[in-house]
Amino acid sequence: EPKKNPIDPDMKVSYMKKMFPDYEDVIINEPDMRTIFDVLAANTGDYDFVNVVAGPDRIREFEKILADYNGSEYFNFKDGDKTIPSGPRDDSASGVEGSSASKQRKAVADDDLEKFTRGLPDEIDGGDAAALFNAVRQGMKLKKKAAIKSVKDETKIDTKVTEGYNLWEIAPR
């Protein structure tokens, strides 16, 4: 789905490892783990208890899944389960704290590398930020006139988006 999911899982994992180097050993991409059911079922024999961490907008959904299916034929954590909110997000905050996937996609659609870069952790250097920006642009099937150059390295942006989306399609929030 190019509008809401423009980059493939391998690329996401690669960038997540750069963004969160302290956790790179536990950031994995398993092709068979496509849904929460797949992950829970694969780990049901290895663990007696599970914590599911999710954004505040998804907590109820995961609580219901755990309540309805834990102890079933799908998965069984005999000591129980818990859903933990990842914390509130303040859409008006600046920097990574106020960042969201919708805001990042909108920055790409608006051809705003500087805004996109501000939504990334400091661990991402200018070259990686520009490469990710271009990958998201390509995944969204947006066309450009020239290559993006790094904002963090204080080089000039010389591109223009020639195609776009309606805002509600890429940033529903």
Number of C-alpha atoms within 10 A of each C-alpha: 8 15 21 15 14 18 17 12 14 13 13 15 15 14 17 16 18 17 17 14 12 9 11 15 9 8 13 14 14 10 8 9 13 10 9 13 15 13 14 20 18 15 16 18 12 9 13 13 14 19 10 16 15 16 13 14 11 13 17 14 12 17 15 12 13 24 12 10 13 20 14 10 8 13 19 22 20 14 9 14 17 14 18 15 15 14 10 11 15 11 12 9 10 11 15 14 15 15 20 17 14 18 19 23 24 22 20 25 27 16 24 18 25 16 17 23 25 18 21 18 16 13 13 18 17 18 15 16 26 23 15 21 24 21 17 22 23 16 17 23 15 19 16 17 10 11 13 21 20 21 20 18 10 9 11 10 17 12 16 17 16 11 12 17 14 11 14 11 12 22 18 10 11
